[in-house]
Amino acid sequence: MAQSVRQASHRVGPIRVQALSPTLVRLEGQGPRGFEDRPTFHVVERSWPGARLVREDSELGTRLRGHHWTVWVPREARELREVRITDGEGRPLVSLDTPLSSSVPLPSPGEHPQAWVLGDHPRLVPPPWGATPAPRVDAMAATSGWDLANDAPDLYVFLPRGDYNHLRTEVLRLTGRTPMPPLYLFGGFHSRYFPYTGEGALSVIREYRERRFPLDVFMVDTDWREGASYGYRIQARLFPDFQRFLDRAHALGVRIGLNDHPKAMTQNALDPQEMEYRYSNLARLLWLGADFWWFDRNWDVCLTGPLPVLCKEVWGMQVFQDMTRKAMPDRRPLIMANVDGIDDGVFLWPPDVASHRFPFQWTGDTLMGWEEMRRGVENALKAGVHALVPYLSEDIGTHEGIPSAEFYLRHYQYAVFSAVVRPHASRSIYFRREPWTFGPEVEALAREYLDLRYRLLPCLYAAARCQYDTGLPLLRRLDLLFPDCPGAAANDQYLLGDDLLVAPILAGEPNNPTVPAAWLRTPEGTPGLLLEAYANENLLGAPVFRRVEPRLDVRWRSALASDPRLPGHGFSVRWSGTLTPARAVQVGLRMEAAARLFMDGQPVFDHWTQDQWLHSTCNHGLNALILEPGRTYGLRVEARHGPGDGLCQLFYRPMGLDVPDQARPVWVPPGTWLDLWTGRHHEGPRMLPVTAPAGRIPLFVRAGSLFPLAPPMQHTEEGPWDPVTLDVYPHPRRVARRELYEDDHWSNAYQDGVCARTPLAARMEPRRRQITVRIGRSQGRCPAAPSERAWVVRVHRPPDCRAFTRVEVDGEACPDWDLEPGGQPPVPFQDHGPALDGPVLVVRLPPAPVTRPRTVRIAYR
């Protein structure tokens, strides 16, 4: 028997075994051009430290002993599935009989994974210029320099010994990290499938500014181009001077994202003609001033991958990212794209392992409903754990339909504490997602929440940097920090960063309920509505029958078309009477055929002839006026039967938040947690029943934490973070630690270390009756960060502190400190004003060089 040691790579017949690290082994079959050592589409890192393998050859085969595992290759083995990997005692660690796949979900942290297998499949080798036009003609000109000729079975077996965090670290090293997005991704969005003109879009932006709603991004959907579907010729009727529109939007502090439904030019995704066409057009519009591309793979027209097993979503992300990087090499490439594996909000399959390299993905055209919202939260949390996709987002308010004020606000609250705040709606004049379209109460609350998000920008941005460094998602399912706690793997609550527990409310009143019979009266004053049916399409002549309906919610086929007095199709009906709402509402029709609505004899809307503004699958019409409770309105609805079942429903949308409070259980993790809405402290782990009115999303902060807050702003580049407010929640058993992370917000210089980090800490010492807040020396080089900064330190009084007695700043007594009394703030994380957990001590530090450390000591009794 022969032995050899201190080699990390061994060939056994047509199979190569490589120990990339003590916990990662590669099994590779020999390809047509030999074994592969170049970076591939899925595997971007080939520089590994290696690990010692002890080789033992015998007549039966070869045994390779690693750190805590052994690879056995039978003598005549020709396929990877014949290889066996066992632990130190000979027990199998993993089966290699499953098909090669690059779409494999990571296990949960609580599973303490012993082994996980990833296939580099399909294996294709990119050129240095990526998915862009080749700079020269060479032997692979037909594929733009991509090498598809050395595909072979290639497996990576991770053996993390139960450590999920170690597994995540090695997966990211092998397949690539998620780059940091520009700061503006974390600002407010306006998005709507609507044929805006340049002036119309600018008027919407100005309305945000006038209403003091922060806004960073305006999404221009597909109508910006001629034909409104694909191609890159600007629709001059809507945008007669596109560059001027972009310049004026930028002057208002708003970035512009352009939707693209890319149509493949050839059947070969790597064809030089396809590459040149795509790049020349994408780059031209970026150079004109567009800020980023919305890669909308759509259904009818889309890019195809270079190989059938590589999905169009991930390939398209690569194309748009590489082309953006080439066109704007000093800019962080940001692409909004359909997530792989989730269609219209429904999870279908695990995303390709390469998909996490592309920040800002969304789940498609979602339908309206509480179940859809619950699924959206679940998708985001699962994506962070099982796919390492950290910036998964939803169409807030949902793509389709007319959400209630309650549903919209609940969805908006979740968005504020998620990766991206992007309300969006489909193409209908009645589908709106601007907060003020839901009434003044929702508008005021949504503004408070969005202002809160902008205050939290330093926390969100530091979490984004942490994600880049470690792979921890922004929305952290609780088992990422508490893997062994029952209940931690629930997909309906999460930590935003380490210290803020968010538990969205995912239930409420149904959307678009039918107007109840109690609100309706016939012309004669009896309950219900008078129905008159006509044997023609235009309400001509005398009705063939009349009857009283309790409410208006019918399907033609089941309710009317079977009546022998009416033709099988091509008839019309009229409902008439009065409506007296019991609450402030808007009234609308949902219909799948032609209809019109009159209130007090005046037409509210008239869609007797179908038009483009009614979406083809979910038609709605809405009364723009808010009906007053207790007031009686004349009502007339007319409709005609078309093809299909012909739904016609008179629904209402509540325009206030006079809805029942919603209850849900919240799993409180180990430690002490403060309910930001009640001011009460809770010890975990425990299951806590929580009740929240429509204006509140359950929020808890870990005692022993601090949050750096930005000053008020209307967009992320309005000014530097100066002053920064430190919102401090001291606790005797936990030192609060944070970092203020800064870079230039948009370039790739952060990858070369051009950034500044300021350590922050707060310690409570009961024996000394002292709370110490330390602002460390800013470390690193970042020309974009301020050289001087003022600070506001807000210290929440802990439960065992009766009163603050003395304050020192940098070793000297500070007489100028304030005590703000306890009270009810509009939302938490205020930079001034009361807090529900009691009085807040406030110390204002004047501007000083950021390289100078600051210390605030607070005595208490």
FENQUIUR-V936629 format. One record per backbone hydrogen bond with DSSP energy under -0.5 kcal/mol. CO is the residue of the C=O (numbers start at 0). NH is the residue of the N-H. E is the energy in kcal/mol with one decimal. If there is no record, write none. Layout:
# FENQUIUR-V936629
co=(CO	CO)
nh=(NH	NH)
e=(E	E)
This chain:
# FENQUIUR-V936629
co=(1	3	6	7	9	11	13	14	15	16	17	17	18	19	20	22	23	23	24	25	26	27	30	33	34	41	42	43	45	52	52	53	54	55	56	59	60	61	62	62	63	63	64	67	68	69	69	70	70	71	71	72	73	78	79	83	84	84	85	86	90	93	100	101	101	107	108	112	113	115	117	118	121	123	123	124	126	129	137	139	139	140	142	145	146	147	152	153	154	154	155	155	156	157	159	161	162	163	164	165	166	167	168	169	170	171	173	173	176	181	182	183	186	187	187	189	191	191	193	196	197	198	199	200	201	202	203	204	205	206	207	208	211	215	216	216	217	217	218	218	219	220	221	223	224	231	232	233	234	234	237	238	240	241	242	243	244	245	246	247	248	248	249	254	254	255	255	256	257	259	259	261	266	267	270	271	272	273	274	275	276	277	278	279	280	281	282	283	284	284	285	291	292	292	293	293	294	294	301	306	308	310	311	312	313	314	315	316	317	318	319	320	321	322	323	325	327	331	333	334	335	336	338	340	340	341	342	344	345	351	352	353	354	356	356	358	359	360	361	362	363	365	365	368	369	370	371	372	373	374	375	376	377	378	379	380	381	381	382	382	382	385	387	390	392	393	394	395	398	400	403	404	405	406	407	408	409	410	411	412	413	414	419	420	421	422	424	425	427	429	433	434	435	438	439	440	441	442	443	444	445	446	447	448	449	450	451	453	454	454	455	455	456	457	458	459	460	461	462	463	464	465	465	465	466	473	473	474	475	476	477	477	481	483	484	486	487	493	494	494	495	498	498	499	499	500	501	502	503	509	512	515	516	516	518	519	520	521	525	528	528	529	530	531	532	532	533	535	535	544	546	548	550	551	553	554	555	555	556	559	562	570	571	572	573	574	575	576	577	578	580	583	584	585	586	587	588	588	589	593	594	595	596	596	597	598	601	604	606	610	612	612	618	620	621	624	626	627	630	632	633	634	635	636	637	638	644	644	645	646	647	648	648	649	650	651	652	653	656	661	663	665	665	666	667	667	670	671	672	672	673	673	674	674	679	681	683	685	685	687	689	691	692	697	698	699	700	704	706	708	713	714	719	723	724	724	725	725	726	727	728	728	730	730	733	733	735	737	738	739	741	744	745	747	748	748	749	752	752	755	756	756	757	758	759	760	761	762	762	763	764	764	768	769	770	771	771	772	773	773	774	778	779	781	786	788	789	789	790	791	791	792	792	793	793	794	795	797	799	802	805	806	807	808	811	812	814	815	817	819	822	834	834	838	839	840	841	842	842	843	844	847	848	849	850	853	854	855	856	857	858	858)
nh=(56	54	52	18	16	14	29	11	27	9	19	25	50	49	23	158	19	20	156	17	154	15	33	30	36	43	39	45	47	6	54	64	3	62	1	74	57	72	55	64	65	70	53	87	65	71	85	63	72	73	83	61	76	81	82	71	92	93	69	89	86	84	118	103	352	110	111	161	160	157	155	120	123	40	125	146	129	131	140	142	144	143	145	147	124	150	28	119	26	156	117	157	24	115	162	163	166	167	168	169	170	171	172	173	174	175	43	44	178	184	185	186	420	215	216	218	193	220	195	200	201	202	203	204	205	206	207	208	209	210	212	211	213	254	189	218	219	256	191	220	258	223	224	234	227	233	225	235	237	238	197	241	244	245	246	247	248	249	250	251	251	253	252	217	256	290	291	219	293	261	295	263	268	270	274	275	276	277	278	279	280	281	282	283	284	285	286	287	288	289	288	257	294	335	259	295	296	337	263	309	310	314	315	316	317	318	319	320	321	322	323	324	325	326	327	328	330	333	292	336	294	361	341	347	348	343	345	346	342	354	355	356	357	178	358	334	336	392	338	344	365	398	399	372	373	374	375	376	377	378	379	380	381	382	383	384	385	386	386	387	388	105	389	360	362	395	397	423	425	402	407	408	409	410	411	412	413	414	415	416	416	417	421	188	395	190	192	427	430	431	436	437	438	442	443	444	445	446	447	448	449	450	451	452	453	454	455	456	457	709	458	459	460	461	462	463	464	465	466	467	468	469	470	471	470	475	496	476	494	479	480	481	484	485	487	489	478	501	475	496	499	500	701	495	501	699	493	697	505	512	651	518	519	527	579	527	577	524	521	530	548	575	546	573	543	544	571	538	571	532	530	528	552	649	647	558	559	560	561	562	565	640	533	638	531	636	529	634	520	632	629	654	626	652	622	650	590	620	648	639	606	637	603	604	635	601	598	596	594	613	428	614	590	588	623	626	584	630	580	578	599	576	597	574	595	572	555	556	555	591	553	589	650	514	587	512	585	404	658	691	689	667	687	668	684	685	683	702	674	681	675	700	677	678	674	672	670	667	687	665	663	661	695	502	675	500	673	728	726	724	214	717	721	791	708	726	727	793	706	795	703	704	733	763	730	735	761	759	740	757	755	182	331	750	751	753	752	754	780	741	758	778	739	775	737	773	735	764	771	765	768	769	859	764	857	762	773	855	760	775	853	756	781	784	849	847	722	723	844	725	793	794	842	727	795	840	729	800	801	860	858	813	856	811	808	814	816	843	841	839	824	822	837	796	819	794	817	792	844	845	790	788	851	777	852	774	809	772	807	770	804	805)
e=(-1.7	-2.7	-0.9	-3.3	-3.4	-1.6	-1.8	-3.7	-2.5	-3.0	-1.1	-3.3	-1.0	-2.5	-1.4	-3.1	-1.4	-1.6	-3.3	-2.4	-3.3	-2.9	-1.9	-1.0	-0.5	-0.8	-3.0	-0.6	-1.1	-0.8	-0.6	-2.8	-1.0	-2.9	-0.8	-2.7	-2.5	-2.8	-2.5	-0.5	-0.6	-2.9	-2.1	-0.6	-3.3	-0.5	-2.3	-2.9	-0.5	-0.5	-2.3	-2.7	-1.7	-1.5	-1.8	-3.2	-2.6	-0.8	-2.4	-2.1	-2.5	-0.5	-2.7	-0.7	-2.6	-1.5	-1.7	-2.8	-0.7	-3.2	-2.7	-1.7	-0.8	-2.4	-0.6	-2.6	-1.9	-1.8	-1.5	-1.3	-2.3	-1.7	-2.1	-0.7	-2.6	-0.6	-3.2	-2.5	-2.6	-0.5	-2.4	-0.7	-2.5	-1.9	-1.1	-0.9	-2.0	-2.7	-2.2	-2.2	-2.4	-2.4	-1.9	-2.2	-2.7	-2.2	-1.7	-1.6	-0.6	-1.8	-2.2	-1.6	-0.7	-2.8	-2.0	-3.1	-1.4	-0.6	-2.2	-2.7	-2.1	-2.1	-1.7	-2.2	-2.6	-1.7	-1.9	-1.9	-2.9	-2.3	-2.9	-1.2	-0.6	-3.4	-2.0	-0.5	-0.5	-1.8	-0.5	-0.7	-2.4	-1.4	-1.4	-3.1	-1.9	-0.6	-3.3	-1.1	-0.9	-2.9	-2.5	-0.6	-1.9	-2.4	-2.7	-2.4	-2.3	-2.4	-2.0	-0.9	-0.7	-2.1	-2.0	-2.9	-0.5	-2.3	-1.3	-3.3	-3.5	-0.9	-2.4	-0.5	-0.7	-1.7	-2.4	-2.7	-2.4	-2.6	-2.6	-2.5	-1.5	-2.7	-2.8	-1.3	-1.7	-1.7	-3.0	-1.3	-1.0	-2.3	-0.6	-2.1	-0.8	-2.3	-2.7	-1.1	-0.8	-0.8	-1.0	-1.9	-0.7	-2.1	-2.5	-2.0	-2.0	-2.5	-2.8	-2.5	-2.9	-2.4	-1.9	-2.7	-2.2	-2.4	-2.9	-0.5	-2.1	-0.5	-0.9	-0.6	-2.5	-2.5	-1.0	-3.5	-1.4	-0.5	-2.2	-0.5	-2.1	-2.0	-0.6	-1.8	-1.5	-0.5	-0.6	-0.7	-1.4	-2.3	-2.3	-2.6	-1.2	-0.6	-1.7	-1.8	-2.6	-2.3	-2.0	-2.0	-2.2	-2.8	-2.0	-2.1	-2.7	-2.5	-1.5	-1.4	-3.3	-0.6	-1.3	-0.7	-2.1	-2.7	-0.8	-1.5	-1.5	-1.1	-2.4	-1.8	-2.6	-0.6	-2.7	-2.3	-2.5	-2.5	-2.6	-2.7	-2.0	-2.1	-2.2	-1.1	-0.7	-2.1	-0.9	-1.4	-1.9	-0.6	-2.7	-1.2	-1.0	-0.9	-2.0	-1.7	-1.2	-2.3	-2.4	-2.0	-3.2	-2.1	-2.0	-2.5	-2.6	-2.8	-2.0	-2.2	-2.1	-1.9	-1.7	-1.1	-0.5	-2.5	-0.8	-2.5	-3.0	-1.9	-2.0	-1.9	-2.1	-2.4	-2.2	-2.1	-2.3	-3.0	-0.6	-0.5	-2.1	-0.9	-1.6	-0.8	-2.6	-2.3	-1.1	-2.6	-1.5	-0.5	-1.9	-1.2	-1.1	-3.2	-3.3	-0.9	-0.6	-0.6	-2.1	-2.8	-0.5	-2.1	-2.2	-0.7	-0.6	-0.5	-1.9	-1.7	-1.6	-0.6	-2.5	-1.2	-2.9	-2.2	-3.1	-0.5	-3.0	-1.8	-2.2	-2.3	-2.5	-1.0	-1.6	-0.5	-0.5	-2.2	-3.6	-2.8	-0.9	-2.7	-2.4	-2.9	-2.9	-3.5	-0.5	-2.4	-1.9	-3.0	-3.2	-2.1	-2.6	-2.5	-2.5	-2.9	-1.8	-2.7	-3.3	-2.5	-3.3	-2.9	-2.9	-2.4	-0.5	-2.6	-2.4	-2.1	-2.2	-2.4	-2.9	-1.3	-2.0	-2.2	-2.6	-2.2	-1.3	-1.5	-0.6	-0.7	-1.4	-2.3	-0.5	-0.7	-1.2	-1.4	-0.6	-2.7	-2.3	-1.9	-2.7	-3.0	-2.4	-2.8	-1.0	-1.3	-1.1	-1.8	-2.6	-2.4	-0.8	-2.8	-2.4	-0.5	-2.0	-1.4	-2.1	-2.9	-2.6	-0.8	-3.2	-0.6	-0.7	-1.7	-2.9	-3.1	-0.5	-2.7	-0.7	-2.0	-0.6	-2.7	-2.9	-2.7	-1.1	-3.1	-0.6	-2.7	-2.5	-2.6	-2.0	-2.1	-2.1	-3.4	-3.3	-3.1	-2.7	-2.3	-2.5	-1.8	-1.7	-2.2	-3.3	-0.7	-0.8	-3.0	-2.0	-2.8	-2.9	-1.6	-1.2	-0.6	-0.6	-0.5	-2.0	-2.6	-0.8	-2.2	-2.8	-2.0	-2.7	-1.6	-1.7	-2.0	-1.7	-1.6	-0.6	-2.5	-0.6	-2.8	-2.7	-3.2	-2.3	-2.9	-2.5	-0.5	-3.0	-0.6	-0.8	-1.8	-1.8	-3.3	-3.0	-2.6	-0.5	-2.9	-2.0	-0.6	-2.8	-2.7	-0.5	-1.6	-2.5	-1.3	-0.5	-1.8	-3.2	-3.2	-0.6	-0.6	-2.4	-3.3	-0.6	-2.6	-0.6	-1.7	-0.6	-2.4	-2.8	-2.9	-2.6	-1.7	-3.0	-0.6	-1.5	-0.6	-2.8	-2.5	-0.7	-1.8	-1.2	-1.9	-2.8	-2.7	-2.4	-3.3	-0.6	-0.5	-1.8	-2.2	-1.9	-2.5	-0.6	-3.1	-3.3	-3.1	-2.8	-2.6	-2.9	-1.2)
